[in-house]
Amino acid sequence: MLILPDIILPYEPIVITDTTDLPRDEWLAYRKTGIGGSDVAAILGISPFGTARDIYYDKLSIASFYDDEANKYQKKIGTLLEDVVAEMFAEVTGYRVFKIRKMFRSREHSFMLADVDFFVQLPDGSFAILECKTTSPDATEKWWDGDKPTVPLNYQLQGRHYMPVMHINKMFYACLHGNSENYLIVRELDRDLEYEAEMIALEEDFWNNHVLRQVPPPYIEEGDLIIESVRRHFGPANTDLPPIALTGQSSHYLLRFLELQQAKSEVEASVEQIDQELQRMKGLIVAELGAGCSATCDVNGTPYLVTYNPVRKPTVTKENLIRLRAQYPDIYNEYVSISESRRFYVKERREEVA
């Protein structure tokens, strides 16, 4: 339904291969011949999922000890739902959406590849690119900057990579976070030539000075991503290896680590003291409440409401409780008990308007 072979783009970059029936291992091999849109955020050190070193290892087919199993099913679901998300986008916008099952290479920058989800034909006859995403309902804040609609930066870079490869000036993003078109986030992004030039220069540096020269890029990412990258590449600890000497830059890393560790210890000691005093003040207020659950107080002219409400929860998971109650109601009633705790919370009390 979404494949419209009668449409011809006004510009077509170099076609690397038709991807219609391309086996996955061959598709992955073609991806190693350049930089794809989903690689860019990691290369620039701003991906939440991986490092530039990971991309480097992948392009050179340097095998990892562990397969990347992170978010495996989220990725699979996202792939399976791409067509559905595209159909929703077409219905919501009224635009004509279609696929071109090809992998492209830029004519100007041979290291730039594009394997685009979908293309869009606009009412004026021009074309745009559509990138389809899925996310969980509690992750939609990434698509907002305060109250202003935005596109997550790693997805922006993906689109800004595709646009120069395809010579197309507009990107659309459709992100599904529910089970109907009412849960579809639609964003658009226009081409920015100045931003694009800087991005391409960084991509070119990565490809020419690291991949082609086989020089690993430095780690510049968050610590957790670096540690996971090392774990994935080198595998489990080998206690038989001799100690190494940390010299040069590594000795500076250690010195900085020790400085931060000392600073953290001092802060933690202060925080612990504050926590103890907070707990004492809480205890004195709770003593005033007794069995009560709320109180009011004016502090320097500001009214506050203090609550100390019970929080009750089953002692086993909700799913197991439901199963137990359905299958063994007598045992459920005999053995399941309800535990109780109390949550202390302070907030500014606002006067109700009559």
Secondary structure, DSSP 8 states (H G I E B T S, - for coil): --B-TT---S---EEEEE-TT--HHHHHHHHTTSB-GGGHHHHTT--SS--HHHHHHHHTT---SS---TTHHHHHHHHHTHHHHHHHHHHHH--EEEB--EEEE-SS-TTBEE--SEEEE-TTS-EEEEEEEE--GGGGGGGEETTEE---HHHHHHHHHHHHHHT--EEEEEEE-SSSGGGEEEEEEE--HHHHHHHHHHHHHHIIIIITTT------S-HHHHHHHHHHHH-S--TTS------THHHHHHHHHHHHHHHHHHHHHHHHHHHHHHHHHHHHHHHHHTT--EEEEEETTEEEEEEEEEEEEESS-HHHHHHHHHH-HHHHHHH--EEEEEEEEEEE------
